Amino acid sequence: MVNNSVTEGPCSAEVSRRVLELLYRYRRVDHSQRTEETPEHAPCEACFEARRAKLERFIERDQPIHFVVPAFPAKSPNEKKVLGALPDLGEYMGLGFLQSLCDYVSHFYRPGARVTICSDGHVFGDVVGVSDAAVTTYRESLADLIGSENWTSLDLYGLDDAFGGMDYPKLRQVLEHNYCARLEDLKESVRTDHSARSLFNGIHRFMFEDALARNKGEASKSQLRKDSKDTAYQTIRRSNAWSRVVAEKFPEAIRLSIHPQPPHSEKFGLQLMRTRDGWLTPWHGVVLDDGVNLSIVKRWEAEELNASLVWRHGRPSHFVGPHLAAHS
């Protein structure tokens, strides 16, 4: 936390606006829904008003502004995208970015901010092919990283925290029974709502890429694409259920998302790192250091550039090599 020596802070309305302006610098927006009247890096009045009440509730009580973000589930099982099952430089930078946001808020608002990372790996790991053991190890590694770096504004929250116990199949049954919408309703939403369809298309693309990587020639591309649709629906269904749990457990918190969001969405899409793909995250890719910028790319993209693999603390960390755009 930044040590702020200011004795009198700005009014709650000014703090609210400055927080929103800060978030807008890193907004991950669904560009297909932008219009000329929708600025990308400046908060419109509608967005400000929609979030002001929640922001000012913290400010008027002189409390840290609380953000929640479902994120950091586990590494993708697709070895063509990632370096392995454990956190690497991507997670380090993503977590560090969130801590830095909180630090900066404390520059103009003494109590600062905090972020609860609602890790959703146990929510849908069984659907996407990641074991509960792998999810647990990944989360424990994140906790170790947060502790070792003294990132005191970050904390982790998972399915076991929400419902108690560590019998994850049973916890998922509780989630399914109490919070999941009907599959038919989700499919109707994807058919009729642009935002839902955009999310489905993004998740379906990930699922199809992973299915192709795991396929040993047993299934055709058309069959894999069909199966990937089913997987995408189930992943989104579980993810939406987890969102309902998060809203129930943290009703006052400001909701962030790592997915692109429509311009005036209740959820605020936040980009953790530079990437050419609006859907790419540290757990779906690797860090490429091109000598100027550090960006998230897929592992196969870095390898196609003949980038060099860097090791840290006995395991692969990231790639260094030429700029991806020069080879695209």
C-alpha positions as CSV (number, residue, x, y, z in Angstrom):
1,M,0.0,0.0,0.0
2,V,1.3,3.4,-0.9
3,N,2.0,5.7,2.1
4,N,-0.1,8.7,1.4
5,S,0.7,11.8,3.4
6,V,-2.3,13.9,2.3
7,T,-4.4,15.0,5.3
8,E,-7.6,16.0,3.6
9,G,-8.8,13.9,0.6
10,P,-11.0,14.9,-2.3
11,C,-14.8,14.6,-2.1
12,S,-16.4,11.3,-2.8
13,A,-17.7,12.3,-6.3
14,E,-14.1,13.3,-7.3
15,V,-12.7,10.1,-6.0
16,S,-15.3,8.1,-7.8
17,R,-14.5,9.8,-11.1
18,R,-10.8,9.3,-10.7
19,V,-11.2,5.6,-10.0
20,L,-13.4,5.2,-13.1
21,E,-10.9,7.2,-15.2
22,L,-8.1,4.9,-14.0
23,L,-10.1,1.8,-14.9
24,Y,-10.9,3.2,-18.3
25,R,-7.2,3.3,-19.2
26,Y,-7.2,-0.5,-19.1
27,R,-10.7,-1.3,-20.3
28,R,-11.2,-4.4,-22.3
29,V,-14.2,-3.6,-24.4
30,D,-16.3,-5.6,-26.9
31,H,-15.4,-3.5,-30.0
32,S,-18.3,-5.0,-32.0
33,Q,-20.7,-3.0,-29.8
34,R,-18.8,0.3,-29.8
35,T,-20.2,3.3,-31.6
36,E,-18.7,6.6,-32.5
37,E,-20.4,8.0,-29.4
38,T,-18.8,5.4,-27.2
39,P,-15.3,6.7,-26.1
40,E,-12.8,3.9,-25.4
41,H,-10.6,5.6,-22.8
42,A,-12.9,8.1,-21.1
43,P,-15.8,7.4,-18.8
44,C,-19.2,8.4,-20.2
45,E,-21.7,9.9,-17.8
46,A,-23.9,6.8,-18.0
47,C,-21.1,4.5,-16.9
48,F,-20.1,6.9,-14.1
49,E,-23.6,7.2,-12.8
50,A,-24.1,3.4,-12.9
51,R,-21.1,2.8,-10.7
52,R,-21.0,6.0,-8.5
53,A,-23.4,4.7,-5.8
54,K,-21.3,1.6,-5.1
55,L,-18.0,3.6,-5.2
56,E,-19.3,6.3,-2.9
57,R,-20.6,3.8,-0.4
58,F,-17.0,2.8,0.3
59,I,-15.7,6.3,0.2
60,E,-18.2,7.7,2.6
61,R,-17.3,5.0,5.1
62,D,-13.6,5.7,4.5
63,Q,-13.0,2.1,3.5
64,P,-10.9,0.5,0.8
65,I,-12.8,0.3,-2.5
66,H,-13.5,-3.4,-3.0
67,F,-13.3,-5.0,-6.4
68,V,-14.0,-8.6,-7.3
69,V,-12.9,-10.4,-10.4
70,P,-13.5,-14.1,-11.4
71,A,-10.1,-14.9,-12.8
72,F,-6.9,-17.0,-12.6
73,P,-8.7,-20.4,-12.7
74,A,-5.8,-22.7,-13.8
75,K,-3.4,-23.0,-16.8
76,S,-5.0,-24.1,-20.0
77,P,-4.5,-27.9,-20.6
78,N,-3.4,-27.0,-24.2
79,E,0.4,-27.3,-24.3
80,K,0.5,-25.4,-27.6
81,K,-0.7,-22.3,-25.7
82,V,1.1,-22.4,-22.3
83,L,4.4,-23.4,-20.7
84,G,2.9,-25.8,-18.1
85,A,0.5,-26.1,-15.3
86,L,2.1,-23.6,-12.9
87,P,2.0,-19.8,-12.8
88,D,4.8,-18.1,-14.8
89,L,5.7,-14.5,-15.7
90,G,2.2,-13.9,-17.0
91,E,0.5,-14.6,-13.7
92,Y,3.3,-12.5,-11.9
93,M,2.6,-9.5,-14.2
94,G,-1.2,-9.9,-14.0
95,L,-1.3,-10.0,-10.2
96,G,1.3,-7.2,-10.0
97,F,-0.9,-5.1,-12.3
98,L,-3.9,-5.6,-10.0
99,Q,-1.8,-4.6,-7.0
100,S,-0.5,-1.6,-8.8
101,L,-4.1,-0.4,-9.5
102,C,-4.8,-0.6,-5.8
103,D,-1.6,1.3,-5.0
104,Y,-2.5,4.0,-7.4
105,V,-5.9,4.5,-5.9
106,S,-4.3,5.0,-2.6
107,H,-2.4,7.9,-4.2
108,F,-5.5,10.0,-4.3
109,Y,-7.7,8.1,-1.8
110,R,-6.0,7.2,1.5
111,P,-7.8,3.8,2.2
112,G,-6.9,2.7,-1.3
113,A,-8.5,-0.4,-2.9
114,R,-8.4,-4.2,-2.7
115,V,-9.2,-6.9,-5.1
116,T,-10.7,-10.3,-4.3
117,I,-9.7,-12.8,-7.1
118,C,-12.6,-15.2,-7.2
119,S,-10.7,-18.1,-8.7
120,D,-13.1,-20.2,-10.8
121,G,-10.9,-23.2,-11.7
122,H,-12.8,-25.7,-9.5
123,V,-16.0,-24.3,-10.9
124,F,-15.5,-25.7,-14.4
125,G,-12.1,-27.5,-14.4
126,D,-13.8,-30.9,-14.9
127,V,-15.5,-29.5,-18.0
128,V,-12.4,-28.1,-19.7
129,G,-10.1,-31.0,-18.8
130,V,-8.2,-29.7,-15.8
131,S,-8.1,-31.9,-12.6
132,D,-9.0,-30.6,-9.2
133,A,-5.5,-31.4,-8.0
134,A,-4.0,-29.2,-10.8
135,V,-6.4,-26.4,-9.9
136,T,-5.5,-26.6,-6.2
137,T,-1.8,-26.6,-7.0
138,Y,-2.1,-23.6,-9.3
139,R,-4.1,-21.6,-6.7
140,E,-1.6,-22.5,-3.9
141,S,1.2,-21.2,-6.2
142,L,-0.7,-18.0,-6.7
143,A,-1.1,-17.6,-2.9
144,D,2.6,-18.2,-2.4
145,L,3.4,-15.6,-5.1
146,I,1.0,-13.0,-3.5
147,G,2.6,-13.7,-0.1
148,S,6.2,-13.6,-1.2
149,E,5.7,-10.3,-3.1
150,N,3.7,-8.8,-0.2
151,W,0.8,-7.9,-2.4
152,T,-1.4,-7.1,0.5
153,S,-4.3,-5.6,-1.5
154,L,-5.0,-9.0,-3.2
155,D,-6.8,-12.1,-1.8
156,L,-8.1,-15.3,-3.3
157,Y,-11.6,-16.8,-3.0
158,G,-12.8,-20.1,-4.4
159,L,-15.6,-22.6,-4.5
160,D,-14.4,-24.1,-1.2
161,D,-14.5,-20.7,0.5
162,A,-18.1,-20.1,-0.8
163,F,-19.6,-23.5,0.2
164,G,-17.1,-25.0,2.6
165,G,-15.2,-28.3,2.4
166,M,-13.0,-29.6,-0.4
167,D,-15.1,-32.3,-2.0
168,Y,-15.2,-30.4,-5.3
169,P,-17.6,-32.7,-7.2
170,K,-20.1,-32.2,-4.4
171,L,-19.5,-28.5,-4.3
172,R,-20.1,-28.3,-8.1
173,Q,-23.4,-30.2,-7.5
174,V,-24.4,-27.5,-5.0
175,L,-23.5,-24.9,-7.6
176,E,-25.4,-26.7,-10.4
177,H,-28.5,-27.2,-8.2
178,N,-28.8,-23.7,-6.7
179,Y,-27.2,-21.3,-9.2
180,C,-27.1,-22.7,-12.7
181,A,-29.6,-21.5,-15.3
182,R,-31.2,-24.0,-17.6
183,L,-29.1,-24.9,-20.6
184,E,-32.1,-24.0,-22.9
185,D,-32.2,-20.5,-21.5
186,L,-28.5,-20.0,-22.1
187,K,-28.8,-21.2,-25.7
188,E,-31.7,-18.8,-26.2
189,S,-29.6,-16.0,-24.8
190,V,-26.8,-16.7,-27.1
191,R,-29.2,-16.7,-30.1
192,T,-30.8,-13.4,-29.2
193,D,-28.3,-11.3,-27.2
194,H,-25.2,-9.9,-28.9
195,S,-23.1,-9.8,-25.7
196,A,-23.9,-13.4,-24.8
197,R,-23.2,-14.5,-28.4
198,S,-19.8,-12.7,-28.4
199,L,-18.9,-14.4,-25.1
200,F,-19.9,-17.8,-26.5
201,N,-17.9,-17.3,-29.7
202,G,-14.8,-16.4,-27.7
203,I,-15.1,-19.4,-25.4
204,H,-16.0,-21.8,-28.2
205,R,-12.9,-20.7,-30.1
206,F,-10.8,-21.6,-27.0
207,M,-12.5,-24.9,-26.6
208,F,-12.1,-25.9,-30.2
209,E,-8.4,-24.9,-30.2
210,D,-7.8,-27.1,-27.1
211,A,-9.8,-30.0,-28.6
212,L,-7.7,-29.8,-31.8
213,A,-4.5,-29.9,-29.7
214,R,-5.6,-33.0,-27.8
215,N,-7.1,-34.8,-30.8
216,K,-5.0,-37.8,-32.0
217,G,-7.0,-38.3,-35.2
218,E,-9.9,-40.1,-33.6
219,A,-12.4,-37.3,-34.4
220,S,-13.1,-35.1,-37.4
221,K,-12.9,-31.3,-37.2
222,S,-16.6,-31.0,-37.6
223,Q,-17.2,-33.4,-34.7
224,L,-14.6,-31.5,-32.6
225,R,-16.3,-28.3,-33.3
226,K,-19.7,-29.7,-32.3
227,D,-18.3,-31.2,-29.1
228,S,-16.6,-27.9,-28.4
229,K,-19.9,-26.1,-28.6
230,D,-21.3,-28.3,-25.8
231,T,-18.2,-27.7,-23.7
232,A,-18.4,-23.9,-24.3
233,Y,-22.1,-23.9,-23.2
234,Q,-21.3,-25.9,-20.0
235,T,-18.3,-23.6,-19.2
236,I,-20.4,-20.5,-19.6
237,R,-23.3,-22.0,-17.6
238,R,-21.0,-22.8,-14.7
239,S,-19.2,-19.4,-15.0
240,N,-22.5,-17.6,-14.9
241,A,-23.5,-19.6,-11.9
242,W,-20.2,-18.6,-10.2
243,S,-21.0,-15.0,-11.0
244,R,-24.2,-15.3,-9.1
245,V,-22.4,-16.7,-6.1
246,V,-19.9,-13.9,-6.3
247,A,-22.7,-11.3,-6.4
248,E,-24.4,-13.0,-3.5
249,K,-21.2,-13.2,-1.3
250,F,-19.9,-9.7,-2.2
251,P,-23.0,-7.6,-2.9
252,E,-21.3,-4.2,-2.4
253,A,-18.2,-4.9,-4.5
254,I,-17.4,-3.4,-7.9
255,R,-17.4,-6.2,-10.4
256,L,-14.5,-6.6,-12.8
257,S,-14.1,-9.1,-15.7
258,I,-11.2,-10.4,-17.7
259,H,-13.5,-10.8,-20.8
260,P,-14.3,-7.9,-23.2
261,Q,-17.6,-6.3,-22.1
262,P,-20.1,-4.1,-23.8
263,P,-19.5,-0.3,-23.3
264,H,-22.2,0.1,-20.6
265,S,-22.1,-3.3,-19.0
266,E,-22.4,-3.7,-15.3
267,K,-19.2,-5.7,-15.4
268,F,-16.1,-3.7,-16.2
269,G,-13.8,-5.6,-18.6
270,L,-10.1,-5.1,-17.6
271,Q,-7.0,-6.0,-19.6
272,L,-4.3,-7.4,-17.4
273,M,-1.6,-7.3,-20.0
274,R,-0.9,-6.2,-23.6
275,T,-2.3,-8.7,-26.2
276,R,-3.4,-8.6,-29.8
277,D,-6.2,-10.9,-28.9
278,G,-8.9,-9.3,-26.7
279,W,-9.7,-12.7,-25.2
280,L,-6.2,-13.9,-24.3
281,T,-5.1,-14.1,-20.7
282,P,-2.0,-15.2,-18.8
283,W,-3.5,-18.6,-18.2
284,H,-4.2,-19.1,-21.9
285,G,-0.8,-17.9,-23.2
286,V,2.8,-17.0,-22.5
287,V,4.7,-13.8,-22.1
288,L,6.8,-12.6,-25.1
289,D,9.4,-10.0,-24.4
290,D,10.3,-8.4,-27.7
291,G,12.8,-6.0,-26.2
292,V,10.3,-3.1,-26.1
293,N,7.1,-4.6,-24.7
294,L,5.9,-7.6,-22.9
295,S,2.8,-9.1,-24.4
296,I,0.7,-12.3,-24.0
297,V,0.8,-14.6,-27.0
298,K,0.1,-18.3,-27.6
299,R,3.1,-20.5,-27.1
300,W,3.1,-21.7,-30.7
301,E,3.3,-18.1,-31.9
302,A,6.4,-17.5,-29.8
303,E,8.0,-20.7,-31.0
304,E,7.3,-19.9,-34.6
305,L,9.3,-16.7,-34.1
306,N,12.2,-18.9,-32.8
307,A,12.0,-16.9,-29.5
308,S,14.2,-18.2,-26.7
309,L,12.6,-19.7,-23.6
310,V,13.7,-18.1,-20.3
311,W,13.7,-20.1,-17.0
312,R,13.2,-18.7,-13.6
313,H,13.3,-20.6,-10.2
314,G,13.7,-23.9,-11.9
315,R,10.8,-23.7,-14.3
316,P,9.9,-22.0,-17.6
317,S,8.9,-18.4,-17.2
318,H,8.5,-16.6,-20.6
319,F,10.0,-16.1,-24.1
320,V,12.3,-13.4,-25.4
321,G,12.4,-12.7,-29.1
322,P,11.4,-10.5,-32.1
323,H,8.2,-8.6,-32.3
324,L,5.2,-10.7,-33.3
325,A,3.7,-8.1,-35.6
326,A,6.7,-8.1,-37.8
327,H,6.0,-11.8,-38.6
328,S,2.2,-11.8,-38.8
